[in-house]
Amino acid sequence: MAEAHPFPHKCVNGTTEATRSFIESLFTAVALDNFGTSFAAALSDDLVWTVTGSSPIAGTYNGKQVYIDKVLTPLRDVLVSLPVPIVEHIFADGDWATVNWRSQGVVGKNGANYDMQYAWLMRTELDDTGARKIVEVIGFYDSVKVTAVFAGYVFNSTKV
């Protein structure tokens, strides 16, 4: 008989609470600084971020700087401003958290509507200094809206 959870992990309440608190604080800060320094500081240098779907930015990005160069910078290029997250749900279990959030009033420089629902599944770890960092994200997006906002955009292929 197959297990209900093929990758079971031990839930540690202290870790769950630390993860939840970290994510809640992060999304509060991100709403205030529009995915500025607070967001970048929360990402591990060894980050692995997967953008789901079939949009121009879909794929897996290994490393914080690669994610910034290949996803965040192009988004800043095509959007009037990055979304201000409106958090609807946060679920935490051990080092993992899922955040369901939405944006409204977000428009591409090309006029495309970028309001959408997001779901980010995030894994956190303590780094060498004891600070909690995001080490893995699987992000779910509306591929149609992401594709529309990037219509006509030329990606810089020289960045690694």
C-alpha positions in Angstrom: 0.0 0.0 0.0 1.4 3.4 -1.0 2.0 5.9 1.7 -0.2 9.0 1.8 2.9 11.2 1.9 5.7 9.7 -0.3 8.3 12.1 1.3 7.3 12.2 5.0 9.2 14.5 7.2 9.1 15.1 10.9 7.2 18.2 11.9 8.9 20.1 14.6 6.6 22.7 16.2 9.4 25.1 17.0 10.7 25.0 13.5 7.1 25.4 12.1 6.6 28.5 14.2 10.0 29.9 13.3 9.2 29.4 9.6 5.8 30.9 9.8 7.1 33.9 11.7 9.9 34.4 9.2 7.5 34.2 6.2 4.9 36.5 7.8 7.6 39.1 8.6 9.1 38.8 5.1 5.8 39.4 3.3 5.1 42.4 5.6 8.5 43.9 4.7 8.1 43.0 1.0 4.8 44.9 0.9 6.6 47.9 2.3 9.7 47.9 0.2 8.2 46.4 -3.0 10.5 43.3 -3.3 13.5 45.4 -2.5 16.3 44.7 0.0 14.1 42.7 2.4 13.3 40.1 -0.3 16.9 39.8 -1.6 18.2 39.4 2.0 15.8 36.5 2.7 17.1 34.5 -0.3 19.9 32.0 0.2 22.9 32.4 -2.2 22.2 28.7 -3.1 18.6 29.3 -3.8 16.7 27.0 -6.3 13.6 28.7 -7.7 11.2 27.0 -10.1 8.8 29.2 -12.0 6.0 26.8 -13.1 4.1 27.0 -16.4 5.0 27.8 -19.9 5.7 31.5 -19.8 9.0 33.1 -21.0 10.4 32.9 -17.5 9.3 29.4 -16.7 12.1 27.1 -15.6 14.4 26.4 -12.7 17.0 28.9 -11.6 20.0 27.7 -9.5 21.4 30.5 -7.4 20.1 33.7 -6.0 21.9 36.0 -8.5 20.7 33.9 -11.4 17.1 34.2 -10.2 17.5 38.0 -9.8 19.1 38.4 -13.2 16.8 36.1 -15.1 13.5 36.7 -13.4 13.4 39.7 -11.1 15.3 42.1 -13.3 13.2 41.3 -16.4 10.0 41.7 -14.3 11.3 45.1 -13.2 11.9 45.9 -16.8 8.4 45.1 -18.0 6.2 46.1 -15.1 5.3 49.7 -14.1 6.0 48.5 -10.5 6.3 45.1 -8.9 3.2 43.7 -7.2 2.5 44.5 -3.6 1.6 41.2 -2.1 -1.8 40.8 -0.5 -1.4 37.6 1.6 -4.5 35.4 1.8 -3.0 32.3 3.5 0.2 31.1 5.0 0.6 27.4 5.9 3.8 26.2 7.6 5.1 22.8 8.4 8.6 22.4 9.6 11.0 24.2 7.2 8.3 24.5 4.6 5.7 27.2 4.1 3.1 27.9 1.4 2.0 31.4 0.8 -1.1 32.1 -1.3 -1.1 35.8 -2.2 -2.5 38.0 -4.9 -1.8 41.3 -6.5 -4.0 44.0 -7.8 -3.5 47.1 -9.9 -0.3 45.8 -11.5 0.2 46.7 -15.1 2.9 46.0 -17.6 4.6 48.9 -19.4 3.0 47.5 -22.5 -0.5 47.9 -20.9 -0.9 44.2 -20.0 -2.9 43.4 -16.8 -0.6 41.6 -14.3 -3.1 41.1 -11.5 -3.1 37.4 -10.4 -3.1 34.8 -7.7 0.2 33.3 -6.6 1.1 30.2 -4.7 4.7 29.9 -3.5 5.9 26.7 -1.8 9.0 27.7 0.0 11.7 25.7 2.0 13.7 27.6 4.5 16.9 26.7 6.4 19.2 28.3 9.0 22.4 29.6 7.4 25.8 29.5 9.0 25.0 32.6 11.1 21.7 31.2 12.3 19.6 33.4 10.1 16.6 31.7 8.4 16.8 31.9 4.5 14.7 30.7 1.7 16.6 27.9 -0.1 13.9 26.6 -2.4 10.8 28.0 -4.1 8.2 26.4 -6.4 6.1 29.3 -7.6 2.8 28.9 -9.4 1.8 31.7 -11.7 -0.8 32.6 -14.5 1.3 31.7 -17.6 -1.0 33.7 -19.9 -0.6 36.9 -17.9 3.2 36.4 -17.5 3.5 35.8 -21.3 1.4 38.9 -22.1 3.5 41.2 -19.9 6.7 40.0 -21.7 5.3 40.4 -25.2 7.9 42.2 -27.3 10.6 42.0 -24.5 14.1 41.0 -25.5 15.8 39.0 -22.8 19.5 39.6 -22.2 21.0 36.3 -23.1 24.5 37.2 -21.9 23.6 36.9 -18.2 24.4 33.6 -16.7 
